């Protein structure tokens, strides 16, 4: 029996295991960076909403650009809910209310999605200011790419709002 090849095969197996471990660690780091970036965007939008509420201005975010604020009983414009989508991990996302007002009946949908692409989408959820929905999944495949946005509706908005999905990587 020739033992000369055994150390070489062990070295190859150890190096393949190290490459696999490195690849998994790099993927987790990319996901963490993407999650932190989408959370940073949400935090900035929250800070902007707080500044507007202190100044008494109406919301002008991308999520509520086409919506007109409703007039309150004293004649001033009541603020509308604003939403941001955050990357969680893998294929999971969540919608956060980044405004200073409560949003009721929040529902999330996707335009023309094939069956099975979106799972556990929130429907009829009430979100306090700064609160977020439970994570939901948007799974893409070789045949169907994930959409670039989700459609969010709530009782306070007259129509749907298009909220862009943050990049996963």
Secondary structure, 3 states (H helix, E strand, C coil): CCCCCHHHHHHHHHHHHHHHHHHHHHHHHHHHHHHHHHHHHHHHHHHHHHHHHHHCCCCCCHHHCCCCCCECCCCCECCCCCEEEEEEECCEEEEEECCCCCEEEEEEECCCCCCCCEECCCCCEEECCCCECCCEEECCCCCCCCCCEEEEECCCCCCCEEEECCCCC
